[in-house]
Amino acid sequence: MNYDGYEALKIEKDGSILTITIDRPDVKNAVNPQIHDEFSRIFYDVDRDPEVSVVVLTGSGEAFSAGGDIDWLVSLDGDLAATSASIENDRRIQNSLLDLEKPIIARVVGPAVGLGCSLALFCDFVYATPDARFADPHVAIGLVAGDGGAVIWPQLIGYARARKYLLTGDPIMGSEAAEIGLITEAVERERIDEVVDAMAQRMAKAATLAVKWTKSSINAGLKVTANAIIDRAAAYENLSMLTQDHRIAVDAFRARSKPEFIGR
């Protein structure tokens, strides 16, 4: 498999372990159209690569991903065709993550926000530093959590806790996320690379078919649930992108002020 077509995602292969790095460190790996498009394709390509048995997903520098790039969100305002295309990519990303039978390990340092958070939580193993910050703040910017949050948070920590975070957009730190089962483990910064590499090596040396088919079996029930949610959440997010409240939130974010929503 040739990964030369990827630029915003840095792809490195070491034996059967493939590392995908979100590579915009100057803006904390915020998701722009190019990253969004590349994520809609990468897991399908990995699935077709016979040389890869394990995937590590991380961000460059001191961030996993700070969420959607604000300039991109501004450019989408009021553009139905552009928002629809964006939402379609979100659906592809979620489905490709659920369909990939090869184990995925997330290495999270710093913020994992919005789509960045969903990308991490859809992984099979999530190792994060205690001060890493997980958040799905869609509602805080007048949007529906349509890129995976409504799917994965309730499955990991239950509906009551998921509502607390999804309906407020409040963040949760890595140490607490590990305690309540949102992620696999909180690991000190100086050890996280060692821990991630050890699990990647373990998975690479495991009985590949047994691992793949066990993951597929685990995901079977999740996919049933996801299929009931993804289209609805995506459609509502598309609608919410066209609301006045979203525009108010984007303008307030750029002005570093608190949005005053009007419910329209």
BAFI-3210 file (N, C-alpha, C; in Angstrom, 3 decimals, decimal comma, padded with zeros to 6 digits):
// residues 264
n [1|2|3|4|5|6|7|8|9|10|11|12|13|14|15|16|17|18|19|20|21|22|23|24|25|26|27|28|29|30|31|32|33|34|35|36|37|38|39|40|41|42|43|44|45|46|47|48|49|50|51|52|53|54|55|56|57|58|59|60|61|62|63|64|65|66|67|68|69|70|71|72|73|74|75|76|77|78|79|80|81|82|83|84|85|86|87|88|89|90|91|92|93|94|95|96|97|98|99|100|101|102|103|104|105|106|107|108|109|110|111|112|113|114|115|116|117|118|119|120|121|122|123|124|125|126|127|128|129|130|131|132|133|134|135|136|137|138|139|140|141|142|143|144|145|146|147|148|149|150|151|152|153|154|155|156|157|158|159|160|161|162|163|164|165|166|167|168|169|170|171|172|173|174|175|176|177|178|179|180|181|182|183|184|185|186|187|188|189|190|191|192|193|194|195|196|197|198|199|200|201|202|203|204|205|206|207|208|209|210|211|212|213|214|215|216|217|218|219|220|221|222|223|224|225|226|227|228|229|230|231|232|233|234|235|236|237|238|239|240|241|242|243|244|245|246|247|248|249|250|251|252|253|254|255|256|257|258|259|260|261|262|263|264]
n.u [000,840|000,564|001,260|001,750|000,050|-000,809|-000,562|-001,171|-001,499|000,979|002,541|004,006|005,791|006,743|007,889|005,161|003,696|001,897|002,150|000,138|000,253|-001,154|-000,443|-000,087|001,382|001,763|-000,724|-001,842|-002,626|-005,146|-008,150|-008,377|-009,759|-008,130|-006,982|-009,359|-010,399|-008,351|-008,535|-010,946|-010,252|-007,988|-008,239|-009,581|-007,626|-005,612|-006,891|-006,755|-004,101|-001,858|000,470|000,267|-000,569|-001,145|-002,152|-001,016|-002,203|-001,646|-000,709|001,304|003,927|002,835|000,140|-002,842|-005,212|-006,702|-009,319|-011,817|-010,625|-010,922|-011,088|-011,877|-014,430|-015,699|-015,657|-017,501|-019,926|-023,307|-023,164|-024,626|-023,941|-021,213|-021,216|-022,680|-020,958|-018,844|-020,060|-020,645|-018,080|-017,502|-019,191|-018,046|-015,552|-016,226|-017,493|-015,407|-013,537|-014,940|-015,202|-012,617|-010,617|-008,140|-006,188|-006,226|-004,256|-004,398|-002,377|-002,313|-001,482|-001,824|-004,512|-007,473|-009,914|-013,296|-013,698|-011,147|-011,227|-013,214|-011,911|-009,819|-011,268|-012,612|-010,672|-009,020|-007,317|-006,563|-004,190|-003,245|-001,755|-001,895|-002,701|-003,838|-006,502|-009,780|-012,540|-015,785|-016,960|-019,120|-021,742|-021,131|-020,390|-022,672|-023,396|-024,440|-023,359|-022,104|-020,008|-019,237|-019,231|-021,809|-022,178|-020,008|-019,318|-021,550|-021,405|-019,009|-018,926|-021,487|-024,889|-025,725|-023,360|-022,283|-024,147|-023,654|-021,200|-021,527|-023,764|-023,007|-020,469|-018,245|-014,811|-012,797|-010,181|-007,212|-006,503|-008,890|-010,538|-009,516|-010,159|-012,955|-013,388|-013,410|-011,122|-008,274|-005,942|-004,207|-001,094|002,093|003,877|006,595|006,600|004,794|005,351|006,824|004,914|002,882|004,336|004,980|002,463|001,785|003,780|003,133|000,581|001,337|002,748|000,902|-001,677|-002,713|-005,118|-006,918|-007,018|-008,020|-010,553|-011,760|-011,883|-013,620|-015,914|-016,463|-017,009|-019,310|-021,827|-021,591|-021,573|-024,179|-025,558|-024,284|-025,077|-027,695|-027,476|-025,577|-026,414|-028,617|-027,435|-025,495|-027,077|-028,481|-026,318|-025,496|-027,703|-027,507|-025,204|-026,078|-027,412|-028,248|-027,246|-024,896|-023,311|-023,132|-021,659|-019,211|-018,336|-018,054|-016,058|-013,876|-013,621|-012,890|-014,815|-017,802|-020,384|-023,734|-026,468|-029,397|-031,235|-031,901]
n.v [-001,188|002,190|005,187|007,738|009,778|011,107|013,975|015,829|014,018|012,194|009,316|006,422|003,405|000,587|-002,396|-004,435|-002,516|000,417|003,872|006,665|010,059|013,065|016,029|018,987|020,771|023,447|024,562|023,050|020,678|021,080|020,287|020,615|021,118|019,419|017,512|016,388|015,251|013,402|011,689|010,518|008,628|007,135|004,890|003,020|002,497|001,439|-000,870|-002,340|-002,911|-005,430|-005,686|-004,475|-004,872|-003,645|-000,462|002,729|005,717|009,143|012,535|015,231|017,003|018,634|017,944|016,088|016,492|019,585|019,892|021,205|023,422|026,849|028,745|027,180|026,382|028,852|029,297|027,443|028,422|028,795|027,529|025,139|022,961|022,621|022,085|019,720|017,999|017,913|016,652|014,197|013,162|012,855|010,722|008,709|008,487|007,553|005,093|003,754|003,436|001,726|-000,485|-001,353|-004,060|-004,423|-003,858|-000,666|001,764|004,505|007,251|009,722|012,945|016,052|018,152|016,456|016,998|017,524|016,252|015,179|014,043|012,063|010,458|009,412|008,017|006,043|004,219|001,071|000,745|003,243|005,345|007,871|010,912|011,956|014,647|015,082|016,245|015,512|016,238|016,911|019,429|020,264|021,303|023,658|025,345|025,649|023,370|020,038|016,964|015,324|013,875|011,473|011,497|011,165|008,531|007,015|007,855|007,176|004,376|003,785|004,953|004,914|006,188|008,238|009,529|010,179|012,009|014,136|015,143|015,463|017,105|019,412|019,981|019,989|019,430|016,469|015,258|013,276|011,508|011,229|010,323|007,776|006,574|006,365|004,756|005,764|005,851|003,672|003,748|006,026|007,468|008,473|011,215|010,697|007,990|007,232|006,693|004,348|002,593|002,591|001,583|-000,956|-002,221|-002,108|-003,732|-006,114|-006,658|-006,913|-009,272|-011,088|-013,622|-012,958|-013,274|-014,201|-012,001|-010,011|-011,066|-011,281|-008,593|-007,743|-009,106|-007,922|-005,335|-005,754|-005,511|-002,842|-001,591|-001,995|-000,342|002,079|002,421|003,118|005,623|007,288|008,419|010,035|011,787|012,970|014,238|016,084|017,563|018,744|020,413|022,050|023,440|025,447|027,229|030,277|030,359|028,858|030,474|032,709|031,579|030,966|033,534|034,624|033,005|033,719|036,316|035,959|035,894|035,240|033,298|034,414|032,792|032,470|030,604|029,997]
n.w [000,000|-000,875|000,697|-000,119|-000,857|001,351|003,323|005,419|007,386|008,886|007,895|009,051|008,855|010,669|010,492|011,041|012,233|011,985|012,182|012,587|012,420|013,389|011,871|012,437|014,217|014,927|015,323|017,276|016,118|014,986|013,262|009,862|006,506|004,891|006,673|007,587|005,239|004,670|006,863|006,276|004,488|005,313|007,097|005,600|003,671|005,301|006,109|003,788|003,557|003,507|004,934|007,368|010,767|013,132|014,410|015,384|016,669|016,860|017,852|016,627|018,375|021,365|021,545|020,905|019,266|018,788|017,997|015,681|013,179|013,545|011,475|009,359|010,217|010,115|007,365|006,506|007,199|006,606|004,148|002,531|000,823|001,353|004,135|004,149|002,741|004,534|006,739|005,621|005,346|008,082|008,688|007,136|008,407|011,007|010,375|009,060|011,102|012,822|011,191|010,718|011,393|012,461|015,392|017,050|018,567|020,637|021,334|023,552|024,183|025,753|024,467|023,359|021,405|020,320|017,079|017,283|019,834|019,467|017,549|019,110|021,137|019,727|019,303|020,122|022,288|024,587|025,609|027,746|028,958|032,416|032,545|030,111|028,010|027,460|025,450|024,164|022,831|021,204|021,654|022,911|020,941|019,554|018,094|017,105|018,522|016,278|015,146|016,230|019,029|020,236|019,745|020,927|023,599|025,456|025,300|026,492|029,084|030,072|029,994|031,789|032,724|030,235|029,239|030,959|030,040|027,240|026,909|028,105|027,213|028,760|029,751|030,471|032,424|031,765|033,903|035,415|033,372|032,919|035,351|035,274|033,131|030,547|029,018|028,406|030,092|032,247|031,833|032,912|031,409|030,774|030,408|028,500|025,777|025,954|027,055|025,091|022,884|023,868|023,988|021,284|020,158|021,425|020,355|017,687|017,747|018,453|017,919|014,938|013,372|015,308|017,024|015,269|014,591|017,052|017,809|015,777|016,538|019,004|018,120|016,672|017,998|018,763|016,279|015,440|017,217|016,574|013,918|014,267|015,240|013,911|011,365|012,123|014,048|012,448|010,511|012,088|013,041|010,683|010,170|012,444|011,904|010,322|011,869|013,677|016,261|016,118|014,496|016,162|018,248|016,972|016,230|018,786|019,819|018,246|019,063|021,598|023,632|025,617|024,254|023,582|023,365|021,282|020,663|018,060]
ca.u [000,000|001,331|000,645|002,346|-000,983|-001,150|000,347|-001,514|-001,244|002,295|002,392|005,283|005,624|007,859|007,414|003,710|003,076|001,756|001,854|-000,503|000,451|-001,792|000,784|-000,194|001,732|001,711|-002,088|-002,268|-003,206|-006,552|-008,611|-008,748|-010,354|-007,223|-006,946|-010,673|-010,483|-007,417|-009,073|-012,061|-009,677|-006,822|-008,507|-009,887|-006,347|-004,944|-007,589|-006,338|-002,654|-001,574|001,681|-000,032|-001,430|-001,426|-002,099|-000,871|-002,708|-001,175|-000,563|002,663|004,101|002,224|-001,316|-003,410|-005,896|-007,497|-010,654|-011,965|-009,983|-011,971|-011,227|-012,658|-015,822|-016,208|-015,847|-018,659|-021,137|-024,359|-022,918|-025,253|-023,181|-019,951|-021,493|-023,101|-019,763|-018,116|-020,770|-020,471|-016,761|-017,622|-019,810|-017,029|-014,530|-016,767|-017,716|-014,129|-012,947|-015,671|-015,009|-011,224|-010,453|-006,806|-006,240|-005,744|-003,822|-004,285|-001,409|-002,881|-000,802|-002,473|-005,949|-008,161|-011,156|-014,178|-013,373|-009,945|-011,656|-013,885|-010,888|-009,128|-012,149|-012,971|-009,548|-009,180|-006,555|-006,322|-003,255|-003,149|-001,117|-002,905|-003,199|-004,484|-007,848|-010,760|-013,762|-016,603|-017,672|-019,957|-022,858|-020,603|-020,330|-023,970|-023,469|-024,776|-022,190|-022,407|-018,855|-018,880|-019,425|-023,091|-022,054|-019,013|-019,293|-022,459|-020,978|-017,822|-019,108|-022,894|-025,653|-025,787|-022,104|-022,119|-024,971|-022,972|-020,132|-021,965|-024,757|-022,351|-019,203|-017,166|-013,692|-012,402|-008,738|-006,819|-006,526|-010,284|-011,062|-009,113|-010,873|-014,355|-013,450|-013,485|-009,902|-007,651|-005,018|-003,461|000,325|002,935|004,445|007,889|006,438|003,712|005,875|007,197|003,694|002,238|005,147|004,874|001,194|001,856|004,595|002,369|-000,444|002,003|003,223|-000,231|-002,317|-003,342|-006,499|-007,727|-007,214|-008,910|-011,925|-012,305|-012,261|-014,803|-017,050|-016,752|-017,572|-020,566|-022,927|-021,390|-021,960|-025,644|-025,917|-023,771|-025,889|-028,941|-027,182|-024,700|-027,120|-029,417|-026,539|-024,865|-028,083|-028,728|-025,148|-025,547|-028,683|-027,038|-024,185|-026,739|-028,177|-027,680|-026,482|-023,542|-022,585|-022,860|-020,577|-017,969|-017,923|-017,615|-014,775|-012,834|-013,489|-012,530|-015,889|-018,766|-021,544|-025,071|-027,310|-030,771|-032,118|-032,336]
ca.v [000,000|003,430|006,260|009,006|010,785|011,746|015,069|016,351|012,886|011,596|007,869|005,734|001,966|-000,131|-003,771|-004,505|-001,434|001,665|005,018|007,804|011,248|014,306|016,810|020,447|021,105|024,891|024,901|021,945|019,637|021,360|019,607|021,466|020,279|018,392|016,437|015,764|014,411|012,276|010,723|009,791|007,596|006,415|003,586|002,089|002,099|000,558|-002,146|-003,073|-003,098|-006,737|-005,627|-003,822|-005,609|-002,783|000,967|003,691|007,029|010,162|013,877|015,755|018,014|018,422|017,874|015,056|017,370|020,596|019,997|021,830|024,702|027,871|029,361|026,241|026,493|030,115|029,144|026,584|029,085|029,054|026,829|023,827|021,927|022,384|021,430|018,348|017,239|017,721|015,663|012,901|012,686|012,381|009,393|007,772|008,284|006,681|003,749|003,099|003,039|000,571|-001,616|-001,805|-005,160|-004,358|-003,048|000,716|002,276|005,958|007,873|011,055|013,956|017,336|018,127|015,639|017,780|017,400|015,081|014,591|013,207|010,881|009,601|008,688|007,113|004,914|003,276|-000,091|001,068|004,687|005,707|009,325|011,479|012,356|015,994|015,166|016,792|014,977|017,041|017,010|020,673|020,700|022,150|024,964|026,200|025,597|022,246|018,701|016,069|014,421|013,183|010,261|011,594|010,591|007,082|006,291|008,175|006,360|002,978|003,647|005,361|004,916|007,337|009,341|010,273|010,726|013,224|015,205|015,738|015,823|018,191|020,620|020,217|020,087|018,505|015,537|015,055|011,904|010,690|010,897|009,540|006,396|006,074|006,036|003,827|006,404|005,448|002,469|003,999|007,276|007,128|009,664|011,640|010,077|006,554|006,907|006,073|002,973|001,814|002,438|000,682|-002,314|-002,814|-002,285|-004,922|-007,280|-006,936|-007,343|-010,641|-011,932|-014,398|-011,852|-013,547|-014,273|-010,625|-009,323|-011,565|-010,924|-007,176|-007,678|-009,580|-006,861|-004,184|-006,081|-004,866|-001,394|-001,132|-001,942|000,899|003,203|002,613|003,767|006,975|008,102|009,218|011,050|012,790|013,695|015,123|017,192|018,443|019,531|021,478|023,003|024,285|026,538|028,034|031,532|030,088|028,423|031,658|033,501|030,919|031,127|034,937|034,822|032,313|034,545|037,539|035,529|036,272|034,176|033,448|034,574|032,075|032,961|029,469|029,940]
ca.w [000,000|-000,989|001,469|-000,560|-001,051|002,623|003,675|006,742|008,267|008,650|007,956|009,220|009,028|011,293|010,461|010,833|013,011|011,234|013,034|011,941|013,254|012,936|011,763|012,393|015,604|015,190|015,749|018,138|015,267|014,706|012,051|008,725|005,461|004,410|007,667|007,588|004,046|004,770|007,827|005,663|003,610|005,805|007,712|004,506|003,086|006,266|006,070|002,586|003,566|004,118|005,759|008,646|011,692|014,280|014,112|016,477|016,264|017,788|017,307|016,730|019,412|022,676|021,423|020,042|018,310|019,490|017,419|014,373|012,918|013,592|010,152|008,551|010,647|009,581|005,915|006,263|007,657|005,629|002,883|002,698|000,116|002,061|005,412|003,853|002,397|005,780|007,545|004,949|005,758|009,464|008,648|006,623|009,437|012,055|009,855|008,754|012,376|013,334|010,282|010,720|012,339|013,061|016,605|016,980|019,861|020,669|022,262|023,712|025,005|025,532|024,187|022,352|021,447|019,161|016,278|017,858|020,946|018,909|016,940|020,178|021,872|018,873|019,268|020,999|023,492|024,669|026,668|027,789|030,135|033,402|032,284|028,803|028,167|026,525|025,449|022,956|023,128|020,097|022,095|023,325|019,747|018,880|017,169|017,590|018,569|015,172|014,557|016,962|020,467|020,642|019,604|021,714|025,036|026,263|025,330|027,341|030,486|030,430|029,511|032,746|032,659|028,883|029,143|031,695|029,228|025,890|026,941|028,610|026,527|029,744|029,544|031,514|032,358|031,522|035,114|035,725|032,255|033,160|036,526|034,977|032,008|029,233|028,319|028,945|031,201|032,304|031,950|033,019|030,126|030,491|030,171|027,573|024,556|026,313|027,250|023,782|022,073|024,401|023,543|019,834|019,922|021,878|019,359|016,450|017,933|018,844|016,848|014,211|012,987|016,523|017,486|014,329|014,642|018,365|017,707|014,917|017,333|019,977|017,416|015,994|018,716|018,703|014,947|015,406|017,909|015,803|012,718|014,665|015,724|013,061|010,360|012,810|014,633|011,348|009,904|013,015|013,061|009,456|010,397|013,459|011,290|009,620|012,816|014,169|017,477|015,751|014,041|017,367|018,980|016,221|016,372|020,168|019,969|017,622|019,855|022,958|024,542|025,867|023,354|024,153|022,415|021,138|020,418|016,650]
c.u [000,881|000,578|001,178|001,315|-001,385|-000,098|000,083|-001,383|000,115|002,181|003,777|005,024|006,896|007,444|005,926|002,959|003,072|001,386|001,302|-000,382|-000,251|-000,726|000,544|000,169|001,629|000,330|-002,696|-003,051|-004,718|-006,932|-009,051|-009,319|-009,438|-007,128|-008,254|-010,816|-009,567|-007,886|-010,250|-011,571|-008,698|-007,154|-008,973|-008,591|-005,590|-005,578|-007,128|-004,835|-002,303|-000,350|001,418|-000,952|-001,842|-001,289|-001,912|-001,304|-002,289|-001,143|000,857|002,734|003,402|000,699|-001,700|-004,157|-006,819|-008,879|-010,656|-011,290|-011,055|-012,165|-012,038|-014,135|-016,465|-016,527|-017,073|-019,979|-022,108|-024,215|-023,415|-024,449|-021,898|-020,177|-021,906|-021,908|-018,936|-018,747|-020,640|-019,103|-016,783|-018,201|-018,816|-015,983|-015,027|-016,925|-016,406|-013,416|-013,627|-015,447|-013,589|-011,030|-009,088|-006,847|-005,601|-005,436|-003,684|-003,271|-001,805|-002,070|-001,500|-003,938|-006,345|-009,590|-011,970|-013,917|-012,119|-010,271|-012,317|-012,884|-010,176|-010,029|-012,634|-011,842|-009,747|-008,438|-006,310|-005,430|-003,060|-002,385|-002,200|-003,497|-003,722|-005,938|-008,757|-012,026|-014,457|-017,504|-018,557|-021,053|-022,380|-020,440|-021,587|-024,133|-023,929|-023,521|-022,350|-021,233|-018,358|-019,149|-020,706|-023,089|-021,222|-019,036|-020,262|-022,033|-019,821|-018,114|-020,572|-023,575|-025,646|-024,517|-021,909|-022,938|-024,281|-021,963|-020,616|-022,947|-024,192|-021,109|-018,023|-016,065|-013,519|-010,917|-008,409|-006,908|-007,952|-010,907|-010,721|-009,913|-012,295|-014,501|-013,596|-012,273|-009,289|-006,828|-004,424|-002,013|001,142|003,643|005,733|007,786|005,485|004,223|006,235|005,966|002,986|003,014|005,028|003,572|001,191|002,650|003,845|001,304|000,170|002,439|002,106|-000,733|-003,213|-004,808|-007,403|-008,024|-008,216|-010,356|-012,568|-012,732|-013,532|-016,051|-017,455|-017,479|-018,927|-021,752|-022,829|-021,834|-023,480|-026,130|-025,508|-024,628|-027,230|-028,736|-026,519|-025,473|-027,937|-028,513|-025,884|-025,841|-028,361|-027,522|-025,136|-026,535|-028,152|-025,928|-024,784|-027,508|-027,458|-026,834|-025,052|-022,709|-022,210|-021,678|-019,237|-017,445|-017,393|-016,263|-013,649|-012,587|-013,067|-013,546|-016,850|-019,971|-022,832|-026,065|-028,738|-031,754|-032,623|-031,142]
c.v [001,245|004,555|007,637|010,122|011,510|012,783|015,604|015,275|012,303|010,098|007,221|004,259|001,361|-001,578|-003,785|-003,434|-000,150|002,781|006,156|008,991|012,445|015,386|018,291|020,994|022,583|025,355|023,747|020,890|019,815|020,776|020,630|020,572|019,152|017,215|015,663|014,809|013,192|011,239|009,947|008,651|006,656|005,030|002,553|001,598|001,154|-000,827|-003,003|-003,378|-004,414|-006,730|-005,074|-004,699|-004,771|-001,329|001,753|005,048|008,064|011,521|014,356|016,824|017,641|018,481|016,665|015,765|018,297|020,794|020,722|023,183|025,789|028,553|028,475|026,333|027,769|029,976|028,309|027,287|029,375|028,325|025,393|022,718|021,583|021,687|019,979|017,466|016,939|016,624|014,278|012,316|012,167|010,972|008,350|007,454|007,318|005,245|003,024|002,667|001,791|-000,669|-002,178|-002,870|-005,157|-003,461|-001,675|001,193|003,781|006,370|009,333|011,881|015,283|017,177|017,113|016,142|017,544|016,121|014,402|013,661|011,929|009,918|008,768|007,636|005,931|003,882|002,176|000,070|002,580|004,953|007,217|009,753|011,925|013,739|016,170|015,604|016,275|015,827|016,938|018,230|021,176|021,663|023,545|025,915|026,033|024,472|020,977|017,839|014,964|013,667|012,035|010,306|010,946|009,070|006,499|006,612|007,319|004,903|002,758|003,938|005,398|006,229|008,510|010,186|010,904|011,999|014,403|015,914|016,195|016,991|019,482|020,984|020,306|019,069|017,545|015,247|013,566|011,009|010,277|010,054|008,064|005,787|005,647|005,157|004,449|006,018|004,251|002,753|005,400|006,946|008,409|009,934|010,904|008,582|006,233|006,249|004,610|002,079|001,559|001,449|-000,758|-002,976|-003,028|-003,540|-006,186|-007,664|-007,453|-008,799|-011,601|-012,742|-013,436|-012,104|-013,607|-012,873|-009,908|-009,768|-011,320|-009,458|-007,031|-008,098|-008,537|-005,712|-004,464|-005,397|-003,352|-000,849|-001,068|-000,646|002,115|003,479|003,276|005,230|007,852|008,990|010,334|012,167|013,631|014,677|016,330|018,129|019,323|020,688|022,515|023,897|025,515|027,463|029,330|031,300|029,656|029,610|032,558|032,912|031,095|032,554|035,211|034,176|033,162|035,829|037,249|036,021|035,097|034,359|033,635|034,025|032,616|031,829|029,372|029,610]
c.w [000,000|-000,270|001,066|-000,713|000,221|002,982|005,081|007,808|007,892|008,892|008,020|009,507|009,603|011,438|010,171|011,611|012,193|012,204|012,190|012,886|012,635|013,005|011,475|013,782|015,936|015,624|016,553|017,369|015,067|013,351|011,011|007,626|004,976|005,382|007,657|006,408|004,165|005,787|007,242|004,776|004,289|006,350|006,688|003,856|004,010|006,236|004,894|002,558|004,257|005,028|007,154|009,492|012,893|013,859|015,409|015,944|017,303|017,109|017,497|017,818|020,698|022,610|020,587|018,921|019,073|018,881|016,086|014,286|012,779|012,235|009,215|008,917|010,115|008,097|005,575|006,526|006,517|004,310|003,008|002,039|000,870|003,394|005,196|003,518|003,646|006,626|006,927|005,288|007,191|009,502|008,146|007,691|010,501|011,564|009,569|010,023|012,931|012,487|010,320|011,791|013,007|014,299|016,422|018,400|019,774|021,732|022,374|024,702|024,720|025,183|023,124|022,354|020,182|018,390|016,803|019,009|020,433|018,285|018,005|020,812|021,046|018,800|020,303|022,320|023,470|025,879|026,614|029,033|031,120|033,147|030,865|029,011|027,059|026,609|024,103|023,119|021,992|020,561|022,483|022,150|018,893|017,885|017,881|017,546|017,531|014,602|015,423|018,449|020,957|020,541|020,733|023,200|025,849|026,365|026,296|028,810|030,919|030,059|030,486|032,691|031,284|028,712|029,826|030,812|027,858|025,877|027,514|027,819|027,477|029,459|030,717|031,338|032,252|032,740|035,470|034,623|032,425|034,308|036,194|033,736|030,645|028,379|029,024|030,184|031,094|032,641|032,008|031,690|029,776|030,181|029,023|026,292|024,800|026,414|025,922|022,915|022,551|023,957|022,038|019,490|020,325|020,862|018,056|016,526|018,308|017,655|016,066|013,893|014,200|017,057|016,590|014,500|016,005|018,362|016,868|015,682|018,368|019,299|016,784|016,669|018,664|017,349|014,802|016,053|017,087|014,583|013,038|015,014|014,674|012,100|011,008|013,348|013,547|010,712|010,795|013,098|011,815|009,608|011,379|012,934|010,614|010,559|013,188|015,411|017,152|015,299|015,226|018,131|018,288|016,358|017,781|020,413|019,407|018,418|021,293|023,991|024,706|024,956|024,131|023,133|022,422|020,806|019,001|015,762]
res [m|n|y|d|g|y|e|a|l|k|i|e|k|d|g|s|i|l|t|i|t|i|d|r|p|d|v|k|n|a|v|n|p|q|i|h|d|e|f|s|r|i|f|y|d|v|d|r|d|p|e|v|s|v|v|v|l|t|g|s|g|e|a|f|s|a|g|g|d|i|d|w|l|v|s|l|d|g|d|l|a|a|t|s|a|s|i|e|n|d|r|r|i|q|n|s|l|l|d|l|e|k|p|i|i|a|r|v|v|g|p|a|v|g|l|g|c|s|l|a|l|f|c|d|f|v|y|a|t|p|d|a|r|f|a|d|p|h|v|a|i|g|l|v|a|g|d|g|g|a|v|i|w|p|q|l|i|g|y|a|r|a|r|k|y|l|l|t|g|d|p|i|m|g|s|e|a|a|e|i|g|l|i|t|e|a|v|e|r|e|r|i|d|e|v|v|d|a|m|a|q|r|m|a|k|a|a|t|l|a|v|k|w|t|k|s|s|i|n|a|g|l|k|v|t|a|n|a|i|i|d|r|a|a|a|y|e|n|l|s|m|l|t|q|d|h|r|i|a|v|d|a|f|r|a|r|s|k|p|e|f|i|g|r]
***
